[in-house]
Amino acid sequence: MVITTVKSRPLQTVPHVDLKKYAGKWYEIAAFPQRFQKGCICTTAEYTLTDKGFVIVENRCIRADKHNEESYIRGRAFVEQNSGNAKLKVQFYWPFKGKYWIIDLALDYSYAVVSHPDKKHLWILCRQPRMNESLYQSITGRLEQQGFDLSKLKKTAQHCNQ
């Protein structure tokens, strides 16, 4: 008999994403710290649809550890077929692509939660620099039910985007 724990359950994405509604600017509310984001505050991501079948991804932050320099990287995201646009592969450096799965999304596209199927990457995004605390708690409660280790989740300072 195989016992499935919450942590070992496969990650599920939302059933469908309208990329036109998803496009635009997002503010990082909280994330699992990643090496490439070390020292970042005021982190944003902007997605722009192209007529060539991919999405332009522009990530920005202020590097508090480097005298408040702006850090910027531009990449491309490609939709995985038959994923309802909820699974993308993001490429910042050729030929490497990372999995970008949209696992929670507000009906009005006011917030989104993005992860990797290994559950070692997690971003909570919002259209505004601040998120209502009760909404944040509701989202993190759902993430805990999906087996995420929320002790790793760190809120992102957004004071420069007020």
Secondary structure as GFF3:
##gff-version 3
##sequence-region A 1 162
A	DSSP	alpha_helix	19	22	.	.	.	ID=ss1
A	DSSP	beta_strand	24	31	.	.	.	ID=ss2
A	DSSP	three_ten_helix	35	37	.	.	.	ID=ss3
A	DSSP	beta_strand	40	49	.	.	.	ID=ss4
A	DSSP	beta_strand	55	63	.	.	.	ID=ss5
A	DSSP	three_ten_helix	64	66	.	.	.	ID=ss6
A	DSSP	beta_strand	69	79	.	.	.	ID=ss7
A	DSSP	beta_strand	87	93	.	.	.	ID=ss8
A	DSSP	beta_strand	96	105	.	.	.	ID=ss9
A	DSSP	beta_strand	111	115	.	.	.	ID=ss10
A	DSSP	beta_strand	122	126	.	.	.	ID=ss11
A	DSSP	alpha_helix	133	145	.	.	.	ID=ss12
A	DSSP	three_ten_helix	150	152	.	.	.	ID=ss13
A	DSSP	beta_strand	154	155	.	.	.	ID=ss14
A	DSSP	three_ten_helix	159	161	.	.	.	ID=ss15
###
